[in-house]
């Protein structure tokens, strides 16, 4: 016998092994394509961009939302041979905006890494020549991934 409990907006259903022995009688309801709250993905059935898509990571809102929308729209609708090559000005404007808010939009170099600097130092070989013995091509410096392998 299953047990049902409501916690806020969530319904929690506990089932037993016996509940799973019989086939489910649940009926799936087709999603309403016109439901504005239904997740539709990046491109809506109408072909328009879904600015509420979680895949955009909130970039469409915030202090640079307008600049992001203009650049992304230009790229999405671009008909150029090299897609988006006609959107350089919009992307430059967006980049300038992002640089004005480094605390909200950190550069990849500034983003916190999974290793601390102390861990990185201990992962690197103490003798620079020791790392090049591993690699036959000494023209490429050691990276973290090659130091770990």
C-alpha positions as CSV (number, residue, x, y, z in Angstrom):
1,X,0.0,0.0,0.0
2,X,1.5,3.3,-1.0
3,X,1.5,6.4,1.2
4,X,1.0,10.0,-0.2
5,X,2.2,13.1,1.6
6,X,2.0,16.8,0.4
7,X,4.9,19.1,1.3
8,X,4.3,22.5,-0.1
9,X,4.0,22.3,-3.9
10,X,5.5,18.7,-3.9
11,X,3.6,15.5,-3.7
12,X,5.7,12.7,-2.2
13,X,4.5,9.1,-2.9
14,X,6.1,6.1,-1.1
15,X,5.5,2.8,-2.7
16,X,6.2,-0.8,-1.7
17,X,7.7,-3.6,-3.7
18,X,4.2,-5.0,-4.1
19,X,3.0,-1.7,-5.7
20,X,5.6,-2.2,-8.4
21,X,4.6,-5.8,-9.2
22,X,1.5,-4.7,-11.1
23,X,1.7,-2.6,-14.3
24,X,1.1,1.1,-13.8
25,X,-2.3,2.5,-14.7
26,X,-1.0,6.0,-14.9
27,X,-2.0,7.9,-18.0
28,X,0.4,10.5,-19.5
29,X,-1.1,13.8,-20.3
30,X,0.2,15.5,-23.5
31,X,1.9,18.8,-22.8
32,X,0.2,22.0,-23.8
33,X,2.5,23.7,-26.4
34,X,0.9,27.0,-25.6
35,X,1.6,26.8,-21.8
36,X,4.0,29.7,-21.2
37,X,5.3,28.0,-18.1
38,X,6.1,24.7,-19.8
39,X,9.7,24.1,-20.6
40,X,10.0,24.2,-24.4
41,X,13.8,24.2,-24.9
42,X,15.8,27.0,-26.6
43,X,13.6,27.4,-29.6
44,X,9.8,27.6,-29.3
45,X,7.5,25.8,-31.7
46,X,7.0,29.2,-33.4
47,X,10.7,29.4,-34.1
48,X,11.2,32.2,-31.7
49,X,14.0,32.1,-29.0
50,X,12.8,31.0,-25.6
51,X,14.5,33.6,-23.3
52,X,13.2,31.7,-20.3
53,X,15.1,28.5,-21.2
54,X,17.3,27.3,-18.3
55,X,19.9,26.4,-20.9
56,X,20.8,30.1,-21.2
57,X,21.9,30.2,-17.6
58,X,20.1,33.4,-16.8
59,X,22.1,35.4,-19.4
60,X,18.9,36.9,-20.9
61,X,18.2,38.7,-17.6
62,X,20.5,40.8,-15.5
63,X,22.5,43.9,-16.3
64,X,23.7,42.6,-19.7
65,X,20.4,40.9,-20.7
66,X,19.6,43.3,-23.5
67,X,23.1,43.1,-25.0
68,X,23.0,39.3,-24.7
69,X,19.6,39.1,-26.4
70,X,20.7,41.3,-29.3
71,X,23.9,39.3,-29.9
72,X,22.2,35.9,-29.5
73,X,19.3,36.9,-31.8
74,X,21.7,38.2,-34.4
75,X,23.6,34.9,-34.4
76,X,20.5,32.7,-34.3
77,X,18.9,34.5,-37.3
78,X,22.1,35.1,-39.2
79,X,22.0,34.0,-42.8
80,X,25.7,34.7,-43.5
81,X,28.0,31.9,-44.9
82,X,30.0,32.0,-41.7
83,X,27.1,32.1,-39.3
84,X,27.2,35.1,-37.0
85,X,29.9,36.9,-38.9
86,X,27.5,39.8,-39.3
87,X,27.1,40.0,-35.5
88,X,30.6,41.1,-34.4
89,X,29.4,44.6,-33.2
90,X,26.6,43.0,-31.1
91,X,29.0,40.5,-29.5
92,X,31.6,43.3,-28.9
93,X,28.9,45.4,-27.1
94,X,27.9,42.4,-25.0
95,X,31.5,41.6,-24.1
96,X,32.0,45.2,-23.0
97,X,29.0,45.0,-20.8
98,X,30.1,41.7,-19.3
99,X,33.5,43.3,-18.5
100,X,31.8,46.0,-16.5
101,X,30.4,43.4,-14.1
102,X,33.3,41.0,-13.3
103,X,31.7,39.8,-10.1
104,X,28.6,38.6,-12.1
105,X,30.5,37.4,-15.2
106,X,34.0,36.3,-14.3
107,X,36.4,35.5,-17.0
108,X,37.3,31.8,-17.3
109,X,40.8,32.6,-16.1
110,X,39.3,34.3,-13.0
111,X,36.7,31.6,-12.2
112,X,37.4,29.6,-9.1
113,X,39.0,26.3,-10.0
114,X,38.5,22.9,-8.4
115,X,42.1,22.9,-7.1
116,X,43.7,25.4,-4.8
117,X,47.0,27.0,-5.8
118,X,48.7,24.9,-3.1
119,X,47.3,21.7,-4.6
120,X,48.3,22.8,-8.1
121,X,51.8,23.5,-7.0
122,X,52.1,20.0,-5.4
123,X,50.7,18.4,-8.6
124,X,53.4,20.0,-10.7
125,X,56.8,18.3,-10.9
126,X,59.5,20.0,-8.8
127,X,62.1,19.4,-11.5
128,X,61.0,21.0,-14.8
129,X,63.1,18.4,-16.7
130,X,61.2,15.6,-15.0
131,X,58.0,16.6,-16.8
132,X,59.6,16.6,-20.3
133,X,60.9,13.1,-19.8
134,X,57.3,11.9,-19.9
135,X,56.4,13.8,-23.0
136,X,58.3,13.0,-26.2
137,X,57.3,16.4,-27.6
138,X,59.1,19.0,-25.4
139,X,57.7,22.0,-27.3
140,X,54.4,21.7,-25.4
141,X,54.5,22.7,-21.7
142,X,53.0,20.3,-19.1
143,X,49.3,20.9,-18.4
144,X,47.5,19.8,-15.3
145,X,45.9,16.9,-17.2
146,X,49.3,15.6,-18.4
147,X,50.8,16.1,-14.9
148,X,48.0,14.0,-13.3
149,X,48.3,11.1,-15.8
